[in-house]
Amino acid sequence: MACPAAGEELPRPCCCNGYSELPSAEARRALVQYGPEKRGREGGELPALEDAYLSILQRLGENPARQGLLLTPRRAAKAMQFLTKGYQETIEDILNDAIFDEDHNEMVIIKDIDMFSLCEHHLVPFFGKVHIGYLPIKKVVGLSKLARIVEIFSRRLQVQERLTRQIALAITEALKPAGVAVIVEASHMCMVMRGVQKMNSKTITSTMLGVLREDPKAREEFLTLIKN
């Protein structure tokens, strides 16, 4: 059922679905305000996403015209756009001349970078920490940019294994360092809220490239430092 056009009466909710009252006049006006006409004029993907969430609410047996859900399709659509904004960003955009020549060839580590993403299998969150280390060859990157790289790839539909490797490959491509290491520790709501429902489970993934993969001493240095 699509949102009613201006001037149309809202259908009375069926009592067998548990609804006994029509929405207030204010709620009805808001429903018309955010109907297909206005949403269509705004352009982009938001109207289509909004209609999809409206359909989900209806298929769940809910009444999208009641006050608490009246603007939920719009809010959910905007939230999904934010949670997947990484599709609209590139590494080139965020680095933006933040790579510097520097005579430094020792390990650089940033640990405990907060990460939030959506599991592509169930569209529920997984979240945790990312630890990044690299061995530069005369070039370093602004430290905040490493966190931004994490943000680009985590704000997409993901699996943790791919996310870990994408971060490592992006740093390798941008800096051409001697080695890169990335470790991700995350809790997955698809294992906590549903399925096996294991509250305390964590998933740890790693990608080691270059000397951090080939040299046991360099790898051990990284693993030791992120534990301190």
PyRosetta script that sets phi, psi and omega in degrees:
from pyrosetta import init, pose_from_sequence

init()
pose = pose_from_sequence("MACPAAGEELPRPCCCNGYSELPSAEARRALVQYGPEKRGREGGELPALEDAYLSILQRLGENPARQGLLLTPRRAAKAMQFLTKGYQETIEDILNDAIFDEDHNEMVIIKDIDMFSLCEHHLVPFFGKVHIGYLPIKKVVGLSKLARIVEIFSRRLQVQERLTRQIALAITEALKPAGVAVIVEASHMCMVMRGVQKMNSKTITSTMLGVLREDPKAREEFLTLIKN")
pose.set_psi(1, 123.2)
pose.set_omega(1, 179.8)
pose.set_phi(2, -81.1)
pose.set_psi(2, 161.4)
pose.set_omega(2, 175.1)
pose.set_phi(3, -60.7)
pose.set_psi(3, 140.7)
pose.set_omega(3, -179.3)
pose.set_phi(4, -67.9)
pose.set_psi(4, 146.8)
pose.set_omega(4, 175.0)
pose.set_phi(5, -76.7)
pose.set_psi(5, 166.7)
pose.set_omega(5, -179.7)
pose.set_phi(6, -57.6)
pose.set_psi(6, 133.4)
pose.set_omega(6, 177.6)
pose.set_phi(7, 92.2)
pose.set_psi(7, -15.3)
pose.set_omega(7, 179.3)
pose.set_phi(8, -83.7)
pose.set_psi(8, 147.9)
pose.set_omega(8, 177.8)
pose.set_phi(9, -80.6)
pose.set_psi(9, 141.1)
pose.set_omega(9, 172.4)
pose.set_phi(10, -71.5)
pose.set_psi(10, 138.7)
pose.set_omega(10, 176.2)
pose.set_phi(11, -67.0)
pose.set_psi(11, 142.4)
pose.set_omega(11, 178.1)
pose.set_phi(12, -71.4)
pose.set_psi(12, 127.2)
pose.set_omega(12, 179.8)
pose.set_phi(13, -60.6)
pose.set_psi(13, 141.6)
pose.set_omega(13, -178.9)
pose.set_phi(14, -71.7)
pose.set_psi(14, 133.4)
pose.set_omega(14, -177.6)
pose.set_phi(15, -65.8)
pose.set_psi(15, -26.2)
pose.set_omega(15, -179.1)
pose.set_phi(16, -69.5)
pose.set_psi(16, -15.2)
pose.set_omega(16, 175.3)
pose.set_phi(17, -91.5)
pose.set_psi(17, 3.2)
pose.set_omega(17, 176.2)
pose.set_phi(18, 91.2)
pose.set_psi(18, 12.0)
pose.set_omega(18, -179.7)
pose.set_phi(19, -112.3)
pose.set_psi(19, 129.0)
pose.set_omega(19, -176.7)
pose.set_phi(20, -121.1)
pose.set_psi(20, -6.5)
pose.set_omega(20, -176.6)
pose.set_phi(21, -129.7)
pose.set_psi(21, 144.3)
pose.set_omega(21, 171.4)
pose.set_phi(22, -75.1)
pose.set_psi(22, 154.5)
pose.set_omega(22, 175.9)
pose.set_phi(23, -64.3)
pose.set_psi(23, 158.3)
pose.set_omega(23, 179.7)
pose.set_phi(24, -64.0)
pose.set_psi(24, 165.4)
pose.set_omega(24, 178.5)
pose.set_phi(25, -60.6)
pose.set_psi(25, -38.5)
pose.set_omega(25, 179.1)
pose.set_phi(26, -63.4)
pose.set_psi(26, -41.8)
pose.set_omega(26, 179.5)
pose.set_phi(27, -65.3)
pose.set_psi(27, -37.4)
pose.set_omega(27, 179.9)
pose.set_phi(28, -66.3)
pose.set_psi(28, -40.5)
pose.set_omega(28, 178.4)
pose.set_phi(29, -62.5)
pose.set_psi(29, -40.8)
pose.set_omega(29, 179.7)
pose.set_phi(30, -65.7)
pose.set_psi(30, -36.2)
pose.set_omega(30, 179.6)
pose.set_phi(31, -64.0)
pose.set_psi(31, -39.9)
pose.set_omega(31, 176.4)
pose.set_phi(32, -68.2)
pose.set_psi(32, -41.0)
pose.set_omega(32, -179.3)
pose.set_phi(33, -57.0)
pose.set_psi(33, -38.0)
pose.set_omega(33, -178.8)
pose.set_phi(34, -101.9)
pose.set_psi(34, 26.9)
pose.set_omega(34, 178.6)
pose.set_phi(35, -75.1)
pose.set_psi(35, -177.3)
pose.set_omega(35, -174.1)
pose.set_phi(36, -57.4)
pose.set_psi(36, -34.6)
pose.set_omega(36, -176.3)
pose.set_phi(37, -61.5)
pose.set_psi(37, -50.6)
pose.set_omega(37, -177.4)
pose.set_phi(38, -68.9)
pose.set_psi(38, -42.8)
pose.set_omega(38, -177.8)
pose.set_phi(39, -63.5)
pose.set_psi(39, -35.8)
pose.set_omega(39, 178.9)
pose.set_phi(40, -65.3)
pose.set_psi(40, -33.7)
pose.set_omega(40, -179.0)
pose.set_phi(41, -72.2)
pose.set_psi(41, -22.3)
pose.set_omega(41, -176.7)
pose.set_phi(42, -76.0)
pose.set_psi(42, -18.7)
pose.set_omega(42, 174.5)
pose.set_phi(43, 71.8)
pose.set_psi(43, -178.0)
pose.set_omega(43, 178.2)
pose.set_phi(44, 72.3)
pose.set_psi(44, -164.2)
pose.set_omega(44, -177.1)
pose.set_phi(45, -89.1)
pose.set_psi(45, -10.9)
pose.set_omega(45, -175.0)
pose.set_phi(46, -57.9)
pose.set_psi(46, -46.9)
pose.set_omega(46, 179.9)
pose.set_phi(47, -58.2)
pose.set_psi(47, -41.8)
pose.set_omega(47, -179.4)
pose.set_phi(48, -66.0)
pose.set_psi(48, -41.2)
pose.set_omega(48, 176.9)
pose.set_phi(49, -63.3)
pose.set_psi(49, -42.0)
pose.set_omega(49, -179.5)
pose.set_phi(50, -61.5)
pose.set_psi(50, -43.9)
pose.set_omega(50, 178.2)
pose.set_phi(51, -63.1)
pose.set_psi(51, -35.8)
pose.set_omega(51, 179.4)
pose.set_phi(52, -64.9)
pose.set_psi(52, -42.6)
pose.set_omega(52, 179.0)
pose.set_phi(53, -69.0)
pose.set_psi(53, -35.1)
pose.set_omega(53, 175.2)
pose.set_phi(54, -60.1)
pose.set_psi(54, -43.1)
pose.set_omega(54, 179.2)
pose.set_phi(55, -64.1)
pose.set_psi(55, -39.4)
pose.set_omega(55, 179.0)
pose.set_phi(56, -61.4)
pose.set_psi(56, -45.4)
pose.set_omega(56, 179.5)
pose.set_phi(57, -59.1)
pose.set_psi(57, -43.3)
pose.set_omega(57, -179.9)
pose.set_phi(58, -64.5)
pose.set_psi(58, -42.5)
pose.set_omega(58, -178.8)
pose.set_phi(59, -67.8)
pose.set_psi(59, -24.1)
pose.set_omega(59, 176.2)
pose.set_phi(60, -77.5)
pose.set_psi(60, -6.7)
pose.set_omega(60, -178.3)
pose.set_phi(61, 88.7)
pose.set_psi(61, 11.5)
pose.set_omega(61, 179.6)
pose.set_phi(62, -84.4)
pose.set_psi(62, 168.3)
pose.set_omega(62, 177.5)
pose.set_phi(63, -109.0)
pose.set_psi(63, 95.8)
pose.set_omega(63, -175.8)
pose.set_phi(64, -67.2)
pose.set_psi(64, -6.8)
pose.set_omega(64, 178.2)
pose.set_phi(65, -89.9)
pose.set_psi(65, -6.1)
pose.set_omega(65, 178.6)
pose.set_phi(66, -76.5)
pose.set_psi(66, 158.8)
pose.set_omega(66, -167.9)
pose.set_phi(67, -55.9)
pose.set_psi(67, -45.1)
pose.set_omega(67, -175.2)
pose.set_phi(68, -67.3)
pose.set_psi(68, -23.2)
pose.set_omega(68, -177.1)
pose.set_phi(69, -108.6)
pose.set_psi(69, -0.5)
pose.set_omega(69, -171.2)
pose.set_phi(70, -56.1)
pose.set_psi(70, -44.3)
pose.set_omega(70, -178.2)
pose.set_phi(71, -105.8)
pose.set_psi(71, 9.3)
pose.set_omega(71, -179.0)
pose.set_phi(72, -61.4)
pose.set_psi(72, -42.0)
pose.set_omega(72, 178.3)
pose.set_phi(73, -58.2)
pose.set_psi(73, -40.2)
pose.set_omega(73, 178.1)
pose.set_phi(74, -66.7)
pose.set_psi(74, -45.5)
pose.set_omega(74, -178.9)
pose.set_phi(75, -63.4)
pose.set_psi(75, -44.5)
pose.set_omega(75, -178.4)
pose.set_phi(76, -64.5)
pose.set_psi(76, -38.8)
pose.set_omega(76, 179.4)
pose.set_phi(77, -64.3)
pose.set_psi(77, -43.8)
pose.set_omega(77, 178.7)
pose.set_phi(78, -65.9)
pose.set_psi(78, -38.2)
pose.set_omega(78, 178.3)
pose.set_phi(79, -63.6)
pose.set_psi(79, -42.0)
pose.set_omega(79, 179.9)
pose.set_phi(80, -65.7)
pose.set_psi(80, -37.4)
pose.set_omega(80, 176.3)
pose.set_phi(81, -62.3)
pose.set_psi(81, -40.2)
pose.set_omega(81, 178.2)
pose.set_phi(82, -67.8)
pose.set_psi(82, -43.1)
pose.set_omega(82, -176.8)
pose.set_phi(83, -68.1)
pose.set_psi(83, -17.0)
pose.set_omega(83, 179.4)
pose.set_phi(84, -120.1)
pose.set_psi(84, 24.2)
pose.set_omega(84, -176.9)
pose.set_phi(85, -67.5)
pose.set_psi(85, -12.6)
pose.set_omega(85, 177.9)
pose.set_phi(86, -62.2)
pose.set_psi(86, -23.2)
pose.set_omega(86, 176.8)
pose.set_phi(87, -65.1)
pose.set_psi(87, -23.3)
pose.set_omega(87, -176.6)
pose.set_phi(88, -95.5)
pose.set_psi(88, 1.5)
pose.set_omega(88, -175.5)
pose.set_phi(89, -118.2)
pose.set_psi(89, 153.6)
pose.set_omega(89, 178.2)
pose.set_phi(90, -128.4)
pose.set_psi(90, 159.6)
pose.set_omega(90, 178.0)
pose.set_phi(91, -62.0)
pose.set_psi(91, -39.8)
pose.set_omega(91, -179.6)
pose.set_phi(92, -60.3)
pose.set_psi(92, -39.6)
pose.set_omega(92, -179.3)
pose.set_phi(93, -64.0)
pose.set_psi(93, -43.3)
pose.set_omega(93, -173.1)
pose.set_phi(94, -83.4)
pose.set_psi(94, -27.5)
pose.set_omega(94, 177.8)
pose.set_phi(95, -69.5)
pose.set_psi(95, -45.6)
pose.set_omega(95, 167.4)
pose.set_phi(96, 43.8)
pose.set_psi(96, 59.0)
pose.set_omega(96, 177.5)
pose.set_phi(97, 63.9)
pose.set_psi(97, 28.6)
pose.set_omega(97, 179.8)
pose.set_phi(98, -99.2)
pose.set_psi(98, 20.0)
pose.set_omega(98, 173.6)
pose.set_phi(99, -102.6)
pose.set_psi(99, 127.9)
pose.set_omega(99, -171.0)
pose.set_phi(100, -123.1)
pose.set_psi(100, 143.6)
pose.set_omega(100, 172.3)
pose.set_phi(101, -73.5)
pose.set_psi(101, 127.3)
pose.set_omega(101, -178.0)
pose.set_phi(102, -153.3)
pose.set_psi(102, 133.6)
pose.set_omega(102, -179.4)
pose.set_phi(103, -81.8)
pose.set_psi(103, 72.1)
pose.set_omega(103, -177.7)
pose.set_phi(104, -137.9)
pose.set_psi(104, 127.7)
pose.set_omega(104, -178.4)
pose.set_phi(105, -131.5)
pose.set_psi(105, 22.5)
pose.set_omega(105, 176.9)
pose.set_phi(106, -102.5)
pose.set_psi(106, 165.8)
pose.set_omega(106, -175.3)
pose.set_phi(107, -58.8)
pose.set_psi(107, 135.4)
pose.set_omega(107, 171.4)
pose.set_phi(108, -116.3)
pose.set_psi(108, 125.8)
pose.set_omega(108, -175.8)
pose.set_phi(109, -131.6)
pose.set_psi(109, 134.4)
pose.set_omega(109, 165.0)
pose.set_phi(110, -122.6)
pose.set_psi(110, 124.7)
pose.set_omega(110, -178.1)
pose.set_phi(111, -121.0)
pose.set_psi(111, 165.5)
pose.set_omega(111, 176.8)
pose.set_phi(112, 61.2)
pose.set_psi(112, 39.4)
pose.set_omega(112, 172.7)
pose.set_phi(113, -77.1)
pose.set_psi(113, 122.3)
pose.set_omega(113, 179.5)
pose.set_phi(114, -64.5)
pose.set_psi(114, 139.1)
pose.set_omega(114, -178.1)
pose.set_phi(115, -137.3)
pose.set_psi(115, 133.5)
pose.set_omega(115, 174.8)
pose.set_phi(116, -131.8)
pose.set_psi(116, 132.6)
pose.set_omega(116, -179.9)
pose.set_phi(117, -147.1)
pose.set_psi(117, 177.2)
pose.set_omega(117, 177.6)
pose.set_phi(118, -118.8)
pose.set_psi(118, 128.2)
pose.set_omega(118, 174.9)
pose.set_phi(119, -64.2)
pose.set_psi(119, 127.9)
pose.set_omega(119, -177.4)
pose.set_phi(120, -74.3)
pose.set_psi(120, -12.0)
pose.set_omega(120, -178.9)
pose.set_phi(121, -84.3)
pose.set_psi(121, -36.7)
pose.set_omega(121, -175.8)
pose.set_phi(122, -125.9)
pose.set_psi(122, -3.8)
pose.set_omega(122, -178.5)
pose.set_phi(123, 57.8)
pose.set_psi(123, 36.9)
pose.set_omega(123, 171.9)
pose.set_phi(124, -117.6)
pose.set_psi(124, 159.0)
pose.set_omega(124, -171.4)
pose.set_phi(125, -71.3)
pose.set_psi(125, 152.1)
pose.set_omega(125, 155.9)
pose.set_phi(126, -132.6)
pose.set_psi(126, 146.9)
pose.set_omega(126, -170.9)
pose.set_phi(127, -153.2)
pose.set_psi(127, 157.2)
pose.set_omega(127, 180.0)
pose.set_phi(128, 171.2)
pose.set_psi(128, -141.2)
pose.set_omega(128, -175.3)
pose.set_phi(129, -125.6)
pose.set_psi(129, 147.4)
pose.set_omega(129, 175.9)
pose.set_phi(130, -120.0)
pose.set_psi(130, 134.2)
pose.set_omega(130, 175.9)
pose.set_phi(131, -116.7)
pose.set_psi(131, 128.3)
pose.set_omega(131, -177.1)
pose.set_phi(132, -125.4)
pose.set_psi(132, 135.8)
pose.set_omega(132, 172.9)
pose.set_phi(133, -138.6)
pose.set_psi(133, 145.4)
pose.set_omega(133, 174.5)
pose.set_phi(134, -147.6)
pose.set_psi(134, 153.5)
pose.set_omega(134, 176.6)
pose.set_phi(135, -106.3)
pose.set_psi(135, 103.6)
pose.set_omega(135, -173.1)
pose.set_phi(136, -72.9)
pose.set_psi(136, 155.3)
pose.set_omega(136, 169.2)
pose.set_phi(137, -121.4)
pose.set_psi(137, 85.8)
pose.set_omega(137, 176.1)
pose.set_phi(138, 67.1)
pose.set_psi(138, 3.3)
pose.set_omega(138, 178.4)
pose.set_phi(139, -136.9)
pose.set_psi(139, 135.3)
pose.set_omega(139, 175.6)
pose.set_phi(140, -126.4)
pose.set_psi(140, 163.6)
pose.set_omega(140, -179.5)
pose.set_phi(141, -120.1)
pose.set_psi(141, 149.4)
pose.set_omega(141, 174.5)
pose.set_phi(142, -52.9)
pose.set_psi(142, 132.6)
pose.set_omega(142, -171.0)
pose.set_phi(143, -60.1)
pose.set_psi(143, -37.3)
pose.set_omega(143, -179.2)
pose.set_phi(144, -64.5)
pose.set_psi(144, -23.4)
pose.set_omega(144, -178.0)
pose.set_phi(145, -69.2)
pose.set_psi(145, -27.7)
pose.set_omega(145, 176.2)
pose.set_phi(146, -66.1)
pose.set_psi(146, -39.9)
pose.set_omega(146, 175.8)
pose.set_phi(147, -65.5)
pose.set_psi(147, -35.6)
pose.set_omega(147, 178.7)
pose.set_phi(148, -67.8)
pose.set_psi(148, -35.2)
pose.set_omega(148, 176.0)
pose.set_phi(149, -63.0)
pose.set_psi(149, -42.8)
pose.set_omega(149, 175.5)
pose.set_phi(150, -57.3)
pose.set_psi(150, -43.4)
pose.set_omega(150, -178.2)
pose.set_phi(151, -62.9)
pose.set_psi(151, -42.6)
pose.set_omega(151, -178.8)
pose.set_phi(152, -57.5)
pose.set_psi(152, -47.5)
pose.set_omega(152, -174.3)
pose.set_phi(153, -83.4)
pose.set_psi(153, -25.6)
pose.set_omega(153, 178.8)
pose.set_phi(154, -78.7)
pose.set_psi(154, -26.3)
pose.set_omega(154, 178.2)
pose.set_phi(155, -85.3)
pose.set_psi(155, 51.6)
pose.set_omega(155, 174.8)
pose.set_phi(156, -145.3)
pose.set_psi(156, 168.7)
pose.set_omega(156, 170.5)
pose.set_phi(157, -71.6)
pose.set_psi(157, 127.1)
pose.set_omega(157, -167.4)
pose.set_phi(158, -140.7)
pose.set_psi(158, 163.7)
pose.set_omega(158, 156.5)
pose.set_phi(159, -118.2)
pose.set_psi(159, 148.4)
pose.set_omega(159, -171.8)
pose.set_phi(160, -63.4)
pose.set_psi(160, -35.8)
pose.set_omega(160, -178.9)
pose.set_phi(161, -61.8)
pose.set_psi(161, -45.0)
pose.set_omega(161, -179.6)
pose.set_phi(162, -69.3)
pose.set_psi(162, -40.5)
pose.set_omega(162, 178.0)
pose.set_phi(163, -55.9)
pose.set_psi(163, -45.7)
pose.set_omega(163, -179.2)
pose.set_phi(164, -59.6)
pose.set_psi(164, -46.4)
pose.set_omega(164, -177.9)
pose.set_phi(165, -70.6)
pose.set_psi(165, -37.7)
pose.set_omega(165, 179.7)
pose.set_phi(166, -61.5)
pose.set_psi(166, -41.2)
pose.set_omega(166, 178.5)
pose.set_phi(167, -61.8)
pose.set_psi(167, -46.9)
pose.set_omega(167, -178.4)
pose.set_phi(168, -63.6)
pose.set_psi(168, -43.4)
pose.set_omega(168, -178.7)
pose.set_phi(169, -67.4)
pose.set_psi(169, -35.9)
pose.set_omega(169, 179.2)
pose.set_phi(170, -64.8)
pose.set_psi(170, -41.8)
pose.set_omega(170, 178.4)
pose.set_phi(171, -66.5)
pose.set_psi(171, -40.5)
pose.set_omega(171, 178.2)
pose.set_phi(172, -61.6)
pose.set_psi(172, -45.2)
pose.set_omega(172, -178.6)
pose.set_phi(173, -65.1)
pose.set_psi(173, -38.3)
pose.set_omega(173, -175.3)
pose.set_phi(174, -76.2)
pose.set_psi(174, -39.4)
pose.set_omega(174, -170.7)
pose.set_phi(175, -106.6)
pose.set_psi(175, -20.0)
pose.set_omega(175, -173.7)
pose.set_phi(176, 50.9)
pose.set_psi(176, 51.8)
pose.set_omega(176, -178.2)
pose.set_phi(177, -80.6)
pose.set_psi(177, 174.6)
pose.set_omega(177, 176.5)
pose.set_phi(178, -70.1)
pose.set_psi(178, -29.7)
pose.set_omega(178, 180.0)
pose.set_phi(179, -166.8)
pose.set_psi(179, 155.8)
pose.set_omega(179, 178.7)
pose.set_phi(180, -137.0)
pose.set_psi(180, 141.0)
pose.set_omega(180, 174.0)
pose.set_phi(181, -133.0)
pose.set_psi(181, 135.4)
pose.set_omega(181, 177.1)
pose.set_phi(182, -134.8)
pose.set_psi(182, 129.7)
pose.set_omega(182, 174.3)
pose.set_phi(183, -125.4)
pose.set_psi(183, 133.2)
pose.set_omega(183, 177.9)
pose.set_phi(184, -120.6)
pose.set_psi(184, 128.6)
pose.set_omega(184, 174.0)
pose.set_phi(185, -116.5)
pose.set_psi(185, 124.0)
pose.set_omega(185, -173.7)
pose.set_phi(186, -146.3)
pose.set_psi(186, 152.0)
pose.set_omega(186, 169.9)
pose.set_phi(187, -103.3)
pose.set_psi(187, 134.8)
pose.set_omega(187, -175.8)
pose.set_phi(188, -110.3)
pose.set_psi(188, 119.9)
pose.set_omega(188, -179.4)
pose.set_phi(189, -66.4)
pose.set_psi(189, -20.4)
pose.set_omega(189, 176.3)
pose.set_phi(190, -69.3)
pose.set_psi(190, -16.8)
pose.set_omega(190, 174.9)
pose.set_phi(191, -100.9)
pose.set_psi(191, -13.3)
pose.set_omega(191, -176.6)
pose.set_phi(192, -100.9)
pose.set_psi(192, -47.9)
pose.set_omega(192, -174.8)
pose.set_phi(193, -84.4)
pose.set_psi(193, -21.7)
pose.set_omega(193, -174.2)
pose.set_phi(194, -143.6)
pose.set_psi(194, -175.4)
pose.set_omega(194, 174.9)
pose.set_phi(195, 58.8)
pose.set_psi(195, -124.4)
pose.set_omega(195, -175.4)
pose.set_phi(196, -74.7)
pose.set_psi(196, -18.9)
pose.set_omega(196, 175.4)
pose.set_phi(197, 53.4)
pose.set_psi(197, 55.1)
pose.set_omega(197, 177.8)
pose.set_phi(198, -99.7)
pose.set_psi(198, 104.0)
pose.set_omega(198, -168.8)
pose.set_phi(199, -64.9)
pose.set_psi(199, -33.9)
pose.set_omega(199, -170.8)
pose.set_phi(200, -105.7)
pose.set_psi(200, 11.9)
pose.set_omega(200, -178.3)
pose.set_phi(201, -75.6)
pose.set_psi(201, 144.8)
pose.set_omega(201, 174.2)
pose.set_phi(202, -133.2)
pose.set_psi(202, 148.0)
pose.set_omega(202, 177.0)
pose.set_phi(203, -112.3)
pose.set_psi(203, 131.6)
pose.set_omega(203, 179.6)
pose.set_phi(204, -120.8)
pose.set_psi(204, 126.1)
pose.set_omega(204, 177.8)
pose.set_phi(205, -127.2)
pose.set_psi(205, 153.3)
pose.set_omega(205, 179.9)
pose.set_phi(206, -143.0)
pose.set_psi(206, 150.6)
pose.set_omega(206, 169.9)
pose.set_phi(207, -133.8)
pose.set_psi(207, 124.8)
pose.set_omega(207, 177.5)
pose.set_phi(208, -119.1)
pose.set_psi(208, 130.0)
pose.set_omega(208, -179.3)
pose.set_phi(209, -127.7)
pose.set_psi(209, 152.9)
pose.set_omega(209, 176.8)
pose.set_phi(210, 65.9)
pose.set_psi(210, -140.4)
pose.set_omega(210, -176.3)
pose.set_phi(211, -66.2)
pose.set_psi(211, -23.7)
pose.set_omega(211, 178.8)
pose.set_phi(212, -72.9)
pose.set_psi(212, -14.7)
pose.set_omega(212, 171.2)
pose.set_phi(213, -95.0)
pose.set_psi(213, -37.9)
pose.set_omega(213, -171.3)
pose.set_phi(214, -87.1)
pose.set_psi(214, -29.1)
pose.set_omega(214, -174.3)
pose.set_phi(215, -105.2)
pose.set_psi(215, 110.0)
pose.set_omega(215, -178.3)
pose.set_phi(216, -59.0)
pose.set_psi(216, -33.9)
pose.set_omega(216, -178.8)
pose.set_phi(217, -68.9)
pose.set_psi(217, -42.2)
pose.set_omega(217, 177.9)
pose.set_phi(218, -65.4)
pose.set_psi(218, -40.8)
pose.set_omega(218, 178.7)
pose.set_phi(219, -64.9)
pose.set_psi(219, -41.0)
pose.set_omega(219, 179.5)
pose.set_phi(220, -65.7)
pose.set_psi(220, -36.7)
pose.set_omega(220, 177.3)
pose.set_phi(221, -61.1)
pose.set_psi(221, -45.6)
pose.set_omega(221, 179.2)
pose.set_phi(222, -61.6)
pose.set_psi(222, -48.2)
pose.set_omega(222, -177.3)
pose.set_phi(223, -63.7)
pose.set_psi(223, -35.6)
pose.set_omega(223, 178.5)
pose.set_phi(224, -69.0)
pose.set_psi(224, -44.4)
pose.set_omega(224, -177.2)
pose.set_phi(225, -65.5)
pose.set_psi(225, -35.7)
pose.set_omega(225, -178.3)
pose.set_phi(226, -75.7)
pose.set_psi(226, -14.1)
pose.set_omega(226, 177.8)
pose.set_phi(227, -86.8)
pose.set_psi(227, -18.3)
pose.set_omega(227, -177.4)
pose.set_phi(228, -79.6)
pose.dump_pdb("model.pdb")
